[in-house]
Amino acid sequence: MVLLTFNERDFVLLAQRWVAEGRQHAGILLSDQFTRRQLGELLRRVLRFLNTVSAGEMVNTIRYLTEFR
């Protein structure tokens, strides 16, 4: 399961720490914070992400939801 968050500062540091410790994670998908009115756009981007990137490609990586506009 990939983690979707807009908390870039904390989760980039956590991912770096995990890599340094030799641990694996399923991946982190970073997003801008969306308002309720923008929920449809958030869902469209997440669907594009899900239809483009496999779970295996996300292991130990950080991607940005802006890639999937």
PQR file with spaces between the fields and no chain letter, atoms N, CA, C, O and H, PARSE charges and radii, in Angstrom:
ATOM       1  N    MET     1       0.832   -1.178    0.000 -0.4000 1.5000
ATOM       2  CA   MET     1       0.000    0.000    0.000 -0.0000 2.0000
ATOM       3  C    MET     1       0.879    1.243    0.000  0.5500 1.7000
ATOM       4  O    MET     1       1.720    1.430    0.879 -0.5500 1.4000
ATOM       5  N    VAL     2       0.671    2.068   -0.977 -0.4000 1.5000
ATOM       6  CA   VAL     2       1.393    3.337   -1.076 -0.0000 2.0000
ATOM       7  C    VAL     2       0.724    4.348   -0.157  0.5500 1.7000
ATOM       8  O    VAL     2      -0.501    4.384   -0.047 -0.5500 1.4000
ATOM       9  H    VAL     2      -0.012    1.916   -1.691  0.4000 1.0000
ATOM      10  N    LEU     3       1.524    5.153    0.490 -0.4000 1.5000
ATOM      11  CA   LEU     3       1.016    6.185    1.376 -0.0000 2.0000
ATOM      12  C    LEU     3       0.827    7.474    0.590  0.5500 1.7000
ATOM      13  O    LEU     3       1.763    7.943   -0.058 -0.5500 1.4000
ATOM      14  H    LEU     3       2.519    5.123    0.401  0.4000 1.0000
ATOM      15  N    LEU     4      -0.353    8.048    0.637 -0.4000 1.5000
ATOM      16  CA   LEU     4      -0.657    9.332    0.005 -0.0000 2.0000
ATOM      17  C    LEU     4      -0.683   10.388    1.092  0.5500 1.7000
ATOM      18  O    LEU     4      -1.427   10.262    2.065 -0.5500 1.4000
ATOM      19  H    LEU     4      -1.113    7.668    1.163  0.4000 1.0000
ATOM      20  N    THR     5       0.127   11.436    0.934 -0.4000 1.5000
ATOM      21  CA   THR     5       0.214   12.482    1.949 -0.0000 2.0000
ATOM      22  C    THR     5       0.580   13.809    1.321  0.5500 1.7000
ATOM      23  O    THR     5       1.163   13.850    0.237 -0.5500 1.4000
ATOM      24  H    THR     5       0.732   11.539    0.144  0.4000 1.0000
ATOM      25  N    PHE     6       0.239   14.898    1.999 -0.4000 1.5000
ATOM      26  CA   PHE     6       0.728   16.205    1.595 -0.0000 2.0000
ATOM      27  C    PHE     6       1.817   16.680    2.558  0.5500 1.7000
ATOM      28  O    PHE     6       2.305   17.803    2.432 -0.5500 1.4000
ATOM      29  H    PHE     6      -0.235   14.865    2.880  0.4000 1.0000
ATOM      30  N    ASN     7       2.192   15.852    3.497 -0.4000 1.5000
ATOM      31  CA   ASN     7       3.215   16.176    4.484 -0.0000 2.0000
ATOM      32  C    ASN     7       4.595   15.780    3.950  0.5500 1.7000
ATOM      33  O    ASN     7       5.199   14.809    4.405 -0.5500 1.4000
ATOM      34  H    ASN     7       1.795   14.940    3.599  0.4000 1.0000
ATOM      35  N    GLU     8       5.070   16.541    2.992 -0.4000 1.5000
ATOM      36  CA   GLU     8       6.341   16.227    2.339 -0.0000 2.0000
ATOM      37  C    GLU     8       7.511   16.267    3.314  0.5500 1.7000
ATOM      38  O    GLU     8       8.348   15.364    3.319 -0.5500 1.4000
ATOM      39  H    GLU     8       4.580   17.330    2.622  0.4000 1.0000
ATOM      40  N    ARG     9       7.570   17.291    4.123 -0.4000 1.5000
ATOM      41  CA   ARG     9       8.713   17.482    5.017 -0.0000 2.0000
ATOM      42  C    ARG     9       8.977   16.250    5.887  0.5500 1.7000
ATOM      43  O    ARG     9      10.102   15.754    5.940 -0.5500 1.4000
ATOM      44  H    ARG     9       6.889   18.024    4.119  0.4000 1.0000
ATOM      45  N    ASP    10       7.952   15.767    6.559 -0.4000 1.5000
ATOM      46  CA   ASP    10       8.148   14.647    7.484 -0.0000 2.0000
ATOM      47  C    ASP    10       8.367   13.317    6.763  0.5500 1.7000
ATOM      48  O    ASP    10       9.219   12.525    7.165 -0.5500 1.4000
ATOM      49  H    ASP    10       7.038   16.170    6.517  0.4000 1.0000
ATOM      50  N    PHE    11       7.600   13.071    5.699 -0.4000 1.5000
ATOM      51  CA   PHE    11       7.670   11.748    5.085 -0.0000 2.0000
ATOM      52  C    PHE    11       8.902   11.550    4.209  0.5500 1.7000
ATOM      53  O    PHE    11       9.353   10.417    4.039 -0.5500 1.4000
ATOM      54  H    PHE    11       6.907   13.714    5.372  0.4000 1.0000
ATOM      55  N    VAL    12       9.452   12.611    3.655 -0.4000 1.5000
ATOM      56  CA   VAL    12      10.716   12.479    2.931 -0.0000 2.0000
ATOM      57  C    VAL    12      11.821   12.108    3.917  0.5500 1.7000
ATOM      58  O    VAL    12      12.661   11.257    3.626 -0.5500 1.4000
ATOM      59  H    VAL    12       9.086   13.531    3.793  0.4000 1.0000
ATOM      60  N    LEU    13      11.815   12.743    5.071 -0.4000 1.5000
ATOM      61  CA   LEU    13      12.808   12.406    6.100 -0.0000 2.0000
ATOM      62  C    LEU    13      12.649   10.965    6.584  0.5500 1.7000
ATOM      63  O    LEU    13      13.638   10.255    6.766 -0.5500 1.4000
ATOM      64  H    LEU    13      11.132   13.435    5.307  0.4000 1.0000
ATOM      65  N    LEU    14      11.417   10.540    6.791 -0.4000 1.5000
ATOM      66  CA   LEU    14      11.184    9.156    7.209 -0.0000 2.0000
ATOM      67  C    LEU    14      11.649    8.163    6.152  0.5500 1.7000
ATOM      68  O    LEU    14      12.260    7.146    6.480 -0.5500 1.4000
ATOM      69  H    LEU    14      10.613   11.117    6.643  0.4000 1.0000
ATOM      70  N    ALA    15      11.367    8.447    4.901 -0.4000 1.5000
ATOM      71  CA   ALA    15      11.802    7.558    3.823 -0.0000 2.0000
ATOM      72  C    ALA    15      13.324    7.476    3.763  0.5500 1.7000
ATOM      73  O    ALA    15      13.881    6.394    3.573 -0.5500 1.4000
ATOM      74  H    ALA    15      10.871    9.273    4.634  0.4000 1.0000
ATOM      75  N    GLN    16      13.985    8.592    3.920 -0.4000 1.5000
ATOM      76  CA   GLN    16      15.452    8.595    3.915 -0.0000 2.0000
ATOM      77  C    GLN    16      15.996    7.787    5.083  0.5500 1.7000
ATOM      78  O    GLN    16      16.979    7.062    4.938 -0.5500 1.4000
ATOM      79  H    GLN    16      13.532    9.471    4.074  0.4000 1.0000
ATOM      80  N    ARG    17      15.364    7.912    6.228 -0.4000 1.5000
ATOM      81  CA   ARG    17      15.796    7.155    7.407 -0.0000 2.0000
ATOM      82  C    ARG    17      15.620    5.657    7.174  0.5500 1.7000
ATOM      83  O    ARG    17      16.495    4.862    7.516 -0.5500 1.4000
ATOM      84  H    ARG    17      14.565    8.501    6.346  0.4000 1.0000
ATOM      85  N    TRP    18      14.479    5.276    6.588 -0.4000 1.5000
ATOM      86  CA   TRP    18      14.240    3.859    6.316 -0.0000 2.0000
ATOM      87  C    TRP    18      15.280    3.297    5.360  0.5500 1.7000
ATOM      88  O    TRP    18      15.776    2.189    5.568 -0.5500 1.4000
ATOM      89  H    TRP    18      13.768    5.922    6.310  0.4000 1.0000
ATOM      90  N    VAL    19      15.615    4.041    4.322 -0.4000 1.5000
ATOM      91  CA   VAL    19      16.626    3.586    3.361 -0.0000 2.0000
ATOM      92  C    VAL    19      17.975    3.413    4.067  0.5500 1.7000
ATOM      93  O    VAL    19      18.674    2.423    3.851 -0.5500 1.4000
ATOM      94  H    VAL    19      15.212    4.940    4.154  0.4000 1.0000
ATOM      95  N    ALA    20      18.326    4.372    4.900 -0.4000 1.5000
ATOM      96  CA   ALA    20      19.597    4.304    5.631 -0.0000 2.0000
ATOM      97  C    ALA    20      19.646    3.088    6.555  0.5500 1.7000
ATOM      98  O    ALA    20      20.716    2.530    6.798 -0.5500 1.4000
ATOM      99  H    ALA    20      17.758    5.176    5.076  0.4000 1.0000
ATOM     100  N    GLU    21      18.496    2.685    7.063 -0.4000 1.5000
ATOM     101  CA   GLU    21      18.424    1.525    7.959 -0.0000 2.0000
ATOM     102  C    GLU    21      18.242    0.211    7.199  0.5500 1.7000
ATOM     103  O    GLU    21      18.168   -0.855    7.810 -0.5500 1.4000
ATOM     104  H    GLU    21      17.627    3.138    6.866  0.4000 1.0000
ATOM     105  N    GLY    22      18.170    0.285    5.871 -0.4000 1.5000
ATOM     106  CA   GLY    22      17.999   -0.921    5.077 -0.0000 2.0000
ATOM     107  C    GLY    22      16.588   -1.473    5.096  0.5500 1.7000
ATOM     108  O    GLY    22      16.374   -2.639    4.764 -0.5500 1.4000
ATOM     109  H    GLY    22      18.230    1.151    5.374  0.4000 1.0000
ATOM     110  N    ARG    23      15.629   -0.654    5.478 -0.4000 1.5000
ATOM     111  CA   ARG    23      14.230   -1.084    5.537 -0.0000 2.0000
ATOM     112  C    ARG    23      13.535   -0.730    4.223  0.5500 1.7000
ATOM     113  O    ARG    23      13.983    0.153    3.493 -0.5500 1.4000
ATOM     114  H    ARG    23      15.803    0.293    5.748  0.4000 1.0000
ATOM     115  N    GLN    24      12.454   -1.416    3.935 -0.4000 1.5000
ATOM     116  CA   GLN    24      11.695   -1.152    2.723 -0.0000 2.0000
ATOM     117  C    GLN    24      10.329   -0.571    3.070  0.5500 1.7000
ATOM     118  O    GLN    24       9.780   -0.815    4.145 -0.5500 1.4000
ATOM     119  H    GLN    24      12.089   -2.134    4.528  0.4000 1.0000
ATOM     120  N    HIS    25       9.803    0.200    2.133 -0.4000 1.5000
ATOM     121  CA   HIS    25       8.430    0.685    2.269 -0.0000 2.0000
ATOM     122  C    HIS    25       7.754    0.563    0.912  0.5500 1.7000
ATOM     123  O    HIS    25       8.422    0.432   -0.113 -0.5500 1.4000
ATOM     124  H    HIS    25      10.249    0.397    1.260  0.4000 1.0000
ATOM     125  N    ALA    26       6.448    0.605    0.910 -0.4000 1.5000
ATOM     126  CA   ALA    26       5.666    0.387   -0.315 -0.0000 2.0000
ATOM     127  C    ALA    26       5.681    1.594   -1.245  0.5500 1.7000
ATOM     128  O    ALA    26       5.289    1.476   -2.406 -0.5500 1.4000
ATOM     129  H    ALA    26       5.905    0.711    1.743  0.4000 1.0000
ATOM     130  N    GLY    27       6.122    2.741   -0.765 -0.4000 1.5000
ATOM     131  CA   GLY    27       6.178    3.939   -1.580 -0.0000 2.0000
ATOM     132  C    GLY    27       5.378    5.071   -0.971  0.5500 1.7000
ATOM     133  O    GLY    27       4.466    4.857   -0.173 -0.5500 1.4000
ATOM     134  H    GLY    27       6.440    2.837    0.178  0.4000 1.0000
ATOM     135  N    ILE    28       5.737    6.273   -1.363 -0.4000 1.5000
ATOM     136  CA   ILE    28       5.072    7.468   -0.862 -0.0000 2.0000
ATOM     137  C    ILE    28       4.662    8.313   -2.057  0.5500 1.7000
ATOM     138  O    ILE    28       5.469    8.585   -2.946 -0.5500 1.4000
ATOM     139  H    ILE    28       6.478    6.447   -2.012  0.4000 1.0000
ATOM     140  N    LEU    29       3.418    8.719   -2.069 -0.4000 1.5000
ATOM     141  CA   LEU    29       2.885    9.586   -3.119 -0.0000 2.0000
ATOM     142  C    LEU    29       2.572   10.928   -2.470  0.5500 1.7000
ATOM     143  O    LEU    29       1.670   11.030   -1.639 -0.5500 1.4000
ATOM     144  H    LEU    29       2.762    8.498   -1.347  0.4000 1.0000
ATOM     145  N    LEU    30       3.319   11.950   -2.853 -0.4000 1.5000
ATOM     146  CA   LEU    30       3.160   13.276   -2.267 -0.0000 2.0000
ATOM     147  C    LEU    30       2.208   14.109   -3.105  0.5500 1.7000
ATOM     148  O    LEU    30       2.235   14.067   -4.335 -0.5500 1.4000
ATOM     149  H    LEU    30       4.052   11.867   -3.528  0.4000 1.0000
ATOM     150  N    SER    31       1.370   14.861   -2.421 -0.4000 1.5000
ATOM     151  CA   SER    31       0.353   15.656   -3.094 -0.0000 2.0000
ATOM     152  C    SER    31       0.292   17.043   -2.485  0.5500 1.7000
ATOM     153  O    SER    31       0.674   17.252   -1.333 -0.5500 1.4000
ATOM     154  H    SER    31       1.347   14.895   -1.422  0.4000 1.0000
ATOM     155  N    ASP    32      -0.191   17.982   -3.272 -0.4000 1.5000
ATOM     156  CA   ASP    32      -0.589   19.266   -2.715 -0.0000 2.0000
ATOM     157  C    ASP    32      -1.831   19.006   -1.882  0.5500 1.7000
ATOM     158  O    ASP    32      -2.501   17.990   -2.063 -0.5500 1.4000
ATOM     159  H    ASP    32      -0.502   17.812   -4.208  0.4000 1.0000
ATOM     160  N    GLN    33      -2.141   19.909   -0.980 -0.4000 1.5000
ATOM     161  CA   GLN    33      -3.358   19.761   -0.204 -0.0000 2.0000
ATOM     162  C    GLN    33      -4.533   20.276   -1.039  0.5500 1.7000
ATOM     163  O    GLN    33      -4.487   21.388   -1.566 -0.5500 1.4000
ATOM     164  H    GLN    33      -1.596   20.735   -0.834  0.4000 1.0000
ATOM     165  N    PHE    34      -5.561   19.477   -1.153 -0.4000 1.5000
ATOM     166  CA   PHE    34      -6.733   19.827   -1.950 -0.0000 2.0000
ATOM     167  C    PHE    34      -7.879   20.249   -1.033  0.5500 1.7000
ATOM     168  O    PHE    34      -8.011   19.752    0.086 -0.5500 1.4000
ATOM     169  H    PHE    34      -5.598   18.574   -0.726  0.4000 1.0000
ATOM     170  N    THR    35      -8.696   21.162   -1.520 -0.4000 1.5000
ATOM     171  CA   THR    35      -9.899   21.559   -0.791 -0.0000 2.0000
ATOM     172  C    THR    35     -11.022   20.590   -1.148  0.5500 1.7000
ATOM     173  O    THR    35     -10.867   19.761   -2.045 -0.5500 1.4000
ATOM     174  H    THR    35      -8.590   21.566   -2.429  0.4000 1.0000
ATOM     175  N    ARG    36     -12.123   20.690   -0.467 -0.4000 1.5000
ATOM     176  CA   ARG    36     -13.277   19.845   -0.785 -0.0000 2.0000
ATOM     177  C    ARG    36     -13.737   20.061   -2.220  0.5500 1.7000
ATOM     178  O    ARG    36     -14.145   19.114   -2.893 -0.5500 1.4000
ATOM     179  H    ARG    36     -12.249   21.364    0.261  0.4000 1.0000
ATOM     180  N    ARG    37     -13.673   21.280   -2.681 -0.4000 1.5000
ATOM     181  CA   ARG    37     -14.094   21.585   -4.049 -0.0000 2.0000
ATOM     182  C    ARG    37     -13.177   20.929   -5.086  0.5500 1.7000
ATOM     183  O    ARG    37     -13.586   20.706   -6.226 -0.5500 1.4000
ATOM     184  H    ARG    37     -13.341   22.049   -2.134  0.4000 1.0000
ATOM     185  N    GLN    38     -11.961   20.627   -4.697 -0.4000 1.5000
ATOM     186  CA   GLN    38     -10.984   20.032   -5.603 -0.0000 2.0000
ATOM     187  C    GLN    38     -10.910   18.517   -5.480  0.5500 1.7000
ATOM     188  O    GLN    38     -10.040   17.891   -6.085 -0.5500 1.4000
ATOM     189  H    GLN    38     -11.629   20.808   -3.772  0.4000 1.0000
ATOM     190  N    LEU    39     -11.795   17.930   -4.718 -0.4000 1.5000
ATOM     191  CA   LEU    39     -11.760   16.491   -4.478 -0.0000 2.0000
ATOM     192  C    LEU    39     -11.796   15.700   -5.782  0.5500 1.7000
ATOM     193  O    LEU    39     -11.101   14.692   -5.907 -0.5500 1.4000
ATOM     194  H    LEU    39     -12.502   18.439   -4.226  0.4000 1.0000
ATOM     195  N    GLY    40     -12.591   16.137   -6.751 -0.4000 1.5000
ATOM     196  CA   GLY    40     -12.655   15.445   -8.041 -0.0000 2.0000
ATOM     197  C    GLY    40     -11.308   15.405   -8.733  0.5500 1.7000
ATOM     198  O    GLY    40     -10.931   14.381   -9.302 -0.5500 1.4000
ATOM     199  H    GLY    40     -13.156   16.956   -6.650  0.4000 1.0000
ATOM     200  N    GLU    41     -10.577   16.513   -8.691 -0.4000 1.5000
ATOM     201  CA   GLU    41      -9.244   16.563   -9.315 -0.0000 2.0000
ATOM     202  C    GLU    41      -8.288   15.634   -8.589  0.5500 1.7000
ATOM     203  O    GLU    41      -7.497   14.942   -9.230 -0.5500 1.4000
ATOM     204  H    GLU    41     -10.883   17.345   -8.229  0.4000 1.0000
ATOM     205  N    LEU    42      -8.343   15.606   -7.279 -0.4000 1.5000
ATOM     206  CA   LEU    42      -7.501   14.681   -6.511 -0.0000 2.0000
ATOM     207  C    LEU    42      -7.781   13.246   -6.931  0.5500 1.7000
ATOM     208  O    LEU    42      -6.851   12.475   -7.169 -0.5500 1.4000
ATOM     209  H    LEU    42      -8.985   16.168   -6.758  0.4000 1.0000
ATOM     210  N    LEU    43      -9.041   12.888   -7.023 -0.4000 1.5000
ATOM     211  CA   LEU    43      -9.401   11.520   -7.412 -0.0000 2.0000
ATOM     212  C    LEU    43      -8.957   11.196   -8.831  0.5500 1.7000
ATOM     213  O    LEU    43      -8.489   10.086   -9.085 -0.5500 1.4000
ATOM     214  H    LEU    43      -9.796   13.514   -6.830  0.4000 1.0000
ATOM     215  N    ARG    44      -9.093   12.137   -9.761 -0.4000 1.5000
ATOM     216  CA   ARG    44      -8.625   11.911  -11.137 -0.0000 2.0000
ATOM     217  C    ARG    44      -7.122   11.629  -11.170  0.5500 1.7000
ATOM     218  O    ARG    44      -6.661   10.728  -11.872 -0.5500 1.4000
ATOM     219  H    ARG    44      -9.474   13.038   -9.554  0.4000 1.0000
ATOM     220  N    ARG    45      -6.375   12.407  -10.408 -0.4000 1.5000
ATOM     221  CA   ARG    45      -4.917   12.206  -10.383 -0.0000 2.0000
ATOM     222  C    ARG    45      -4.545   10.858   -9.756  0.5500 1.7000
ATOM     223  O    ARG    45      -3.654   10.160  -10.240 -0.5500 1.4000
ATOM     224  H    ARG    45      -6.749   13.139   -9.838  0.4000 1.0000
ATOM     225  N    VAL    46      -5.231   10.511   -8.691 -0.4000 1.5000
ATOM     226  CA   VAL    46      -4.951    9.223   -8.050 -0.0000 2.0000
ATOM     227  C    VAL    46      -5.274    8.080   -9.015  0.5500 1.7000
ATOM     228  O    VAL    46      -4.519    7.111   -9.095 -0.5500 1.4000
ATOM     229  H    VAL    46      -5.955   11.078   -8.298  0.4000 1.0000
ATOM     230  N    LEU    47      -6.371    8.178   -9.736 -0.4000 1.5000
ATOM     231  CA   LEU    47      -6.705    7.135  -10.714 -0.0000 2.0000
ATOM     232  C    LEU    47      -5.660    7.055  -11.818  0.5500 1.7000
ATOM     233  O    LEU    47      -5.288    5.957  -12.231 -0.5500 1.4000
ATOM     234  H    LEU    47      -6.985    8.965   -9.671  0.4000 1.0000
ATOM     235  N    ARG    48      -5.180    8.200  -12.306 -0.4000 1.5000
ATOM     236  CA   ARG    48      -4.113    8.178  -13.324 -0.0000 2.0000
ATOM     237  C    ARG    48      -2.866    7.499  -12.765  0.5500 1.7000
ATOM     238  O    ARG    48      -2.221    6.703  -13.447 -0.5500 1.4000
ATOM     239  H    ARG    48      -5.483    9.092  -11.971  0.4000 1.0000
ATOM     240  N    PHE    49      -2.540    7.823  -11.528 -0.4000 1.5000
ATOM     241  CA   PHE    49      -1.402    7.189  -10.871 -0.0000 2.0000
ATOM     242  C    PHE    49      -1.601    5.674  -10.816  0.5500 1.7000
ATOM     243  O    PHE    49      -0.711    4.917  -11.202 -0.5500 1.4000
ATOM     244  H    PHE    49      -3.064    8.470  -10.974  0.4000 1.0000
ATOM     245  N    LEU    50      -2.764    5.231  -10.339 -0.4000 1.5000
ATOM     246  CA   LEU    50      -3.033    3.803  -10.202 -0.0000 2.0000
ATOM     247  C    LEU    50      -3.012    3.070  -11.540  0.5500 1.7000
ATOM     248  O    LEU    50      -2.632    1.901  -11.603 -0.5500 1.4000
ATOM     249  H    LEU    50      -3.487    5.846  -10.025  0.4000 1.0000
ATOM     250  N    ASN    51      -3.417    3.751  -12.601 -0.4000 1.5000
ATOM     251  CA   ASN    51      -3.432    3.133  -13.926 -0.0000 2.0000
ATOM     252  C    ASN    51      -2.077    3.200  -14.633  0.5500 1.7000
ATOM     253  O    ASN    51      -1.909    2.618  -15.705 -0.5500 1.4000
ATOM     254  H    ASN    51      -3.725    4.700  -12.549  0.4000 1.0000
ATOM     255  N    THR    52      -1.124    3.897  -14.046 -0.4000 1.5000
ATOM     256  CA   THR    52       0.175    4.108  -14.694 -0.0000 2.0000
ATOM     257  C    THR    52       1.326    3.386  -13.996  0.5500 1.7000
ATOM     258  O    THR    52       2.238    2.889  -14.656 -0.5500 1.4000
ATOM     259  H    THR    52      -1.261    4.369  -13.175  0.4000 1.0000
ATOM     260  N    VAL    53       1.287    3.326  -12.687 -0.4000 1.5000
ATOM     261  CA   VAL    53       2.424    2.842  -11.898 -0.0000 2.0000
ATOM     262  C    VAL    53       2.037    1.564  -11.159  0.5500 1.7000
ATOM     263  O    VAL    53       0.996    1.505  -10.505 -0.5500 1.4000
ATOM     264  H    VAL    53       0.545    3.730  -12.150  0.4000 1.0000
ATOM     265  N    SER    54       2.873    0.560  -11.270 -0.4000 1.5000
ATOM     266  CA   SER    54       2.610   -0.699  -10.565 -0.0000 2.0000
ATOM     267  C    SER    54       3.119   -0.626   -9.123  0.5500 1.7000
ATOM     268  O    SER    54       3.947    0.219   -8.783 -0.5500 1.4000
ATOM     269  H    SER    54       3.719    0.608  -11.802  0.4000 1.0000
ATOM     270  N    ALA    55       2.617   -1.510   -8.305 -0.4000 1.5000
ATOM     271  CA   ALA    55       3.054   -1.569   -6.909 -0.0000 2.0000
ATOM     272  C    ALA    55       4.555   -1.833   -6.824  0.5500 1.7000
ATOM     273  O    ALA    55       5.247   -1.263   -5.980 -0.5500 1.4000
ATOM     274  H    ALA    55       1.944   -2.197   -8.582  0.4000 1.0000
ATOM     275  N    GLY    56       5.048   -2.694   -7.697 -0.4000 1.5000
ATOM     276  CA   GLY    56       6.477   -3.000   -7.700 -0.0000 2.0000
ATOM     277  C    GLY    56       7.348   -1.810   -8.040  0.5500 1.7000
ATOM     278  O    GLY    56       8.460   -1.680   -7.529 -0.5500 1.4000
ATOM     279  H    GLY    56       4.486   -3.157   -8.383  0.4000 1.0000
ATOM     280  N    GLU    57       6.847   -0.945   -8.899 -0.4000 1.5000
ATOM     281  CA   GLU    57       7.598    0.260   -9.274 -0.0000 2.0000
ATOM     282  C    GLU    57       7.665    1.280   -8.140  0.5500 1.7000
ATOM     283  O    GLU    57       8.541    2.144   -8.136 -0.5500 1.4000
ATOM     284  H    GLU    57       5.943   -1.051   -9.314  0.4000 1.0000
ATOM     285  N    MET    58       6.763    1.187   -7.199 -0.4000 1.5000
ATOM     286  CA   MET    58       6.710    2.165   -6.110 -0.0000 2.0000
ATOM     287  C    MET    58       7.550    1.787   -4.899  0.5500 1.7000
ATOM     288  O    MET    58       7.801    2.633   -4.041 -0.5500 1.4000
ATOM     289  H    MET    58       6.051    0.485   -7.202  0.4000 1.0000
ATOM     290  N    VAL    59       7.982    0.559   -4.814 -0.4000 1.5000
ATOM     291  CA   VAL    59       8.728    0.126   -3.630 -0.0000 2.0000
ATOM     292  C    VAL    59       9.934    1.038   -3.417  0.5500 1.7000
ATOM     293  O    VAL    59      10.755    1.234   -4.313 -0.5500 1.4000
ATOM     294  H    VAL    59       7.778   -0.128   -5.511  0.4000 1.0000
ATOM     295  N    ASN    60      10.018    1.589   -2.208 -0.4000 1.5000
ATOM     296  CA   ASN    60      11.122    2.462   -1.788 -0.0000 2.0000
ATOM     297  C    ASN    60      11.253    3.738   -2.617  0.5500 1.7000
ATOM     298  O    ASN    60      12.343    4.303   -2.701 -0.5500 1.4000
ATOM     299  H    ASN    60       9.351    1.429   -1.480  0.4000 1.0000
ATOM     300  N    THR    61      10.180    4.194   -3.221 -0.4000 1.5000
ATOM     301  CA   THR    61      10.256    5.426   -4.010 -0.0000 2.0000
ATOM     302  C    THR    61       9.285    6.471   -3.472  0.5500 1.7000
ATOM     303  O    THR    61       8.349    6.180   -2.728 -0.5500 1.4000
ATOM     304  H    THR    61       9.294    3.735   -3.153  0.4000 1.0000
ATOM     305  N    ILE    62       9.561    7.694   -3.889 -0.4000 1.5000
ATOM     306  CA   ILE    62       8.692    8.829   -3.606 -0.0000 2.0000
ATOM     307  C    ILE    62       8.321    9.434   -4.950  0.5500 1.7000
ATOM     308  O    ILE    62       9.191    9.747   -5.763 -0.5500 1.4000
ATOM     309  H    ILE    62      10.321    7.930   -4.493  0.4000 1.0000
ATOM     310  N    ARG    63       7.030    9.596   -5.175 -0.4000 1.5000
ATOM     311  CA   ARG    63       6.545   10.222   -6.407 -0.0000 2.0000
ATOM     312  C    ARG    63       5.644   11.383   -6.021  0.5500 1.7000
ATOM     313  O    ARG    63       5.155   11.464   -4.894 -0.5500 1.4000
ATOM     314  H    ARG    63       6.324    9.342   -4.514  0.4000 1.0000
ATOM     315  N    TYR    64       5.435   12.276   -6.975 -0.4000 1.5000
ATOM     316  CA   TYR    64       4.585   13.445   -6.761 -0.0000 2.0000
ATOM     317  C    TYR    64       3.328   13.317   -7.592  0.5500 1.7000
ATOM     318  O    TYR    64       3.393   12.984   -8.775 -0.5500 1.4000
ATOM     319  H    TYR    64       5.832   12.210   -7.890  0.4000 1.0000
ATOM     320  N    LEU    65       2.190   13.579   -6.985 -0.4000 1.5000
ATOM     321  CA   LEU    65       0.917   13.465   -7.680 -0.0000 2.0000
ATOM     322  C    LEU    65       0.814   14.462   -8.835  0.5500 1.7000
ATOM     323  O    LEU    65       0.022   14.253   -9.755 -0.5500 1.4000
ATOM     324  H    LEU    65       2.138   13.850   -6.023  0.4000 1.0000
ATOM     325  N    THR    66       1.589   15.526   -8.805 -0.4000 1.5000
ATOM     326  CA   THR    66       1.571   16.500   -9.903 -0.0000 2.0000
ATOM     327  C    THR    66       2.021   15.872  -11.211  0.5500 1.7000
ATOM     328  O    THR    66       1.720   16.409  -12.277 -0.5500 1.4000
ATOM     329  H    THR    66       2.232   15.695   -8.059  0.4000 1.0000
ATOM     330  N    GLU    67       2.729   14.759  -11.165 -0.4000 1.5000
ATOM     331  CA   GLU    67       3.135   14.042  -12.385 -0.0000 2.0000
ATOM     332  C    GLU    67       1.938   13.488  -13.150  0.5500 1.7000
ATOM     333  O    GLU    67       2.057   13.146  -14.326 -0.5500 1.4000
ATOM     334  H    GLU    67       2.973   14.323  -10.299  0.4000 1.0000
ATOM     335  N    PHE    68       0.791   13.399  -12.490 -0.4000 1.5000
ATOM     336  CA   PHE    68      -0.357   12.699  -13.056 -0.0000 2.0000
ATOM     337  C    PHE    68      -1.528   13.645  -13.336  0.5500 1.7000
ATOM     338  O    PHE    68      -2.691   13.274  -13.182 -0.5500 1.4000
ATOM     339  H    PHE    68       0.695   13.677  -11.535  0.4000 1.0000
ATOM     340  N    ARG    69      -1.204   14.853  -13.743 -0.4000 1.5000
ATOM     341  CA   ARG    69      -2.230   15.854  -14.088 -0.0000 2.0000
ATOM     342  C    ARG    69      -2.974   15.454  -15.314  0.5500 1.7000
ATOM     343  O    ARG    69      -3.872   16.171  -15.754 -0.5500 1.4000
ATOM     344  H    ARG    69      -0.259   15.155  -13.868  0.4000 1.0000
